[in-house]
Amino acid sequence: MRIAVVGATGLVGTPTVSALQHGGHVVVPVTRSTGVDLSTGEGLDAALDGVDTVVDVTNTVAADPTEAESFFATATGNLLAAEERAGVRHHVVVSIVGLDRIRGNGHYHGKRRQEAMVERGPVPWTIQRATQFFELPAMVVGWTAAQGAAPIPPLLVQPVAVHDVAAVLAEVAAGPPQGRTRDLAGPEAHDFVDMARRILTARGDRTRLVPSWRDGPFGVEAAGEVLLPEPTARLGSTTFDSWLAGQ
Ligand SMILES: NC(=O)c1ccc[n+]([C@@H]2O[C@H](COP(=O)([O-])OP(=O)(O)OC[C@H]3O[C@@H](n4cnc5c(N)ncnc54)[C@H](OP(=O)(O)O)[C@@H]3O)[C@@H](O)[C@H]2O)c1
């Protein structure tokens, strides 16, 4: 099959391209670095010529709810319209477990808009939700750290390796549209602060972690089991320990 990966150079896009190529598919990488901008639609029609399936793994750095919603609404609108013109038969998008339960996070706000547009859109679709990636604790520290200390939310999570997410996206992309699939998670639950501490220790980073529901991407609404996957979730096999050992 000819499959376009939109966001091909990203954290989950890169292993998704590899997984699809390994499966014998022809992959069309789509990002601004390949001359396609979802925000304007520039280059999209040429990129999607002859494409059977699109996997959308794009992202924005916008943390403000209005900016995040604007990015995902414009990008998804341009992408779905171009897919319809090109006769694309399956639109696959990665989303986030627990999206509906978190109201105070701007990125989640944008992703809800993206999901709604895909559900109502003109192209048969699959929405694959995944839990937090193993890389997320270090990203949060990068966003919040100041003067040697970083506020970090004391979340309970069941994080997943991006390689496991990529393998599932490649499998889904090669099959028929499924609508909403089972949640995808990692094999074990973890304490988010503990994950961050272990990653920083492995990197020799002495930033002091301050458990806090303030000054970060998640407020106290994310406490308890809010971010955990549904009991029937599909589980990746990579453990946090083995991922960390490979860093
Ligand atoms: N992080 C998590 O824990 C987590 C968990 C579950 C789901 N997710 C979801 O996974 C998705 C991918 O996240 P990620 O961390 O892999 O993203 P990422 O590493 O930031 O990569 C984003 C990709 O999108 C491309 N892109 C950005 N703006 C674009 C534009 N205007 N036009 C075309 N391409 C554009 C980038 O390439 P260029 O810059 O070259 O354009 C890049 O290839 C996100 O939607 C996120 O919500 C994340």
PDBQT file of the ligand as one rigid body, heavy atoms in Angstrom, charges set to zero:
ROOT
HETATM    1  N1  LIG A 301       3.602  12.726  24.134  1.00  0.00    +0.000 N 
HETATM    2  C1  LIG A 301       2.726  11.852  24.590  1.00  0.00    +0.000 C 
HETATM    3  O1  LIG A 301       2.838  11.353  25.727  1.00  0.00    +0.000 OA
HETATM    4  C2  LIG A 301       1.551  11.448  23.705  1.00  0.00    +0.000 A 
HETATM    5  C3  LIG A 301       0.680  10.433  24.128  1.00  0.00    +0.000 A 
HETATM    6  C4  LIG A 301      -0.382  10.058  23.295  1.00  0.00    +0.000 A 
HETATM    7  C5  LIG A 301      -0.569  10.700  22.063  1.00  0.00    +0.000 A 
HETATM    8  N2  LIG A 301       0.279  11.700  21.691  1.00  0.00    +0.000 N 
HETATM    9  C6  LIG A 301       0.054  12.361  20.379  1.00  0.00    +0.000 C 
HETATM   10  O2  LIG A 301       1.055  11.957  19.460  1.00  0.00    +0.000 OA
HETATM   11  C7  LIG A 301       1.102  12.912  18.407  1.00  0.00    +0.000 C 
HETATM   12  C8  LIG A 301       2.540  13.032  17.905  1.00  0.00    +0.000 C 
HETATM   13  O3  LIG A 301       3.343  13.536  18.970  1.00  0.00    +0.000 OA
HETATM   14  P1  LIG A 301       4.940  13.555  18.815  1.00  0.00    +0.000 P 
HETATM   15  O4  LIG A 301       5.481  13.832  20.179  1.00  0.00    +0.000 OA
HETATM   16  O5  LIG A 301       5.408  12.361  18.040  1.00  0.00    +0.000 OA
HETATM   17  O6  LIG A 301       5.124  14.870  17.900  1.00  0.00    +0.000 OA
HETATM   18  P2  LIG A 301       6.491  15.612  17.523  1.00  0.00    +0.000 P 
HETATM   19  O7  LIG A 301       7.673  14.788  17.884  1.00  0.00    +0.000 OA
HETATM   20  O8  LIG A 301       6.405  17.006  18.043  1.00  0.00    +0.000 OA
HETATM   21  O9  LIG A 301       6.425  15.654  15.912  1.00  0.00    +0.000 OA
HETATM   22  C9  LIG A 301       5.486  16.449  15.256  1.00  0.00    +0.000 C 
HETATM   23  C10 LIG A 301       5.547  16.202  13.745  1.00  0.00    +0.000 C 
HETATM   24  O10 LIG A 301       4.561  17.028  13.112  1.00  0.00    +0.000 OA
HETATM   25  C11 LIG A 301       5.172  17.746  12.039  1.00  0.00    +0.000 C 
HETATM   26  N3  LIG A 301       4.467  19.020  11.893  1.00  0.00    +0.000 N 
HETATM   27  C12 LIG A 301       4.273  19.990  12.841  1.00  0.00    +0.000 A 
HETATM   28  N4  LIG A 301       3.606  21.040  12.324  1.00  0.00    +0.000 NA
HETATM   29  C13 LIG A 301       3.364  20.728  11.020  1.00  0.00    +0.000 A 
HETATM   30  C14 LIG A 301       2.724  21.413   9.939  1.00  0.00    +0.000 A 
HETATM   31  N5  LIG A 301       2.193  22.647  10.104  1.00  0.00    +0.000 N 
HETATM   32  N6  LIG A 301       2.658  20.801   8.740  1.00  0.00    +0.000 NA
HETATM   33  C15 LIG A 301       3.200  19.570   8.540  1.00  0.00    +0.000 A 
HETATM   34  N7  LIG A 301       3.809  18.861   9.523  1.00  0.00    +0.000 NA
HETATM   35  C16 LIG A 301       3.901  19.446  10.734  1.00  0.00    +0.000 A 
HETATM   36  C17 LIG A 301       6.640  17.908  12.462  1.00  0.00    +0.000 C 
HETATM   37  O11 LIG A 301       7.500  18.098  11.371  1.00  0.00    +0.000 OA
HETATM   38  P3  LIG A 301       7.960  19.582  10.869  1.00  0.00    +0.000 P 
HETATM   39  O12 LIG A 301       8.280  20.370  12.104  1.00  0.00    +0.000 OA
HETATM   40  O13 LIG A 301       9.104  19.324   9.936  1.00  0.00    +0.000 OA
HETATM   41  O14 LIG A 301       6.785  20.136  10.129  1.00  0.00    +0.000 OA
HETATM   42  C18 LIG A 301       6.886  16.536  13.117  1.00  0.00    +0.000 C 
HETATM   43  O15 LIG A 301       7.195  15.582  12.112  1.00  0.00    +0.000 OA
HETATM   44  C19 LIG A 301       0.489  14.216  18.963  1.00  0.00    +0.000 C 
HETATM   45  O16 LIG A 301      -0.685  14.533  18.255  1.00  0.00    +0.000 OA
HETATM   46  C20 LIG A 301       0.172  13.884  20.424  1.00  0.00    +0.000 C 
HETATM   47  O17 LIG A 301      -1.050  14.438  20.872  1.00  0.00    +0.000 OA
HETATM   48  C21 LIG A 301       1.337  12.074  22.460  1.00  0.00    +0.000 A 
ENDROOT
TORSDOF 0
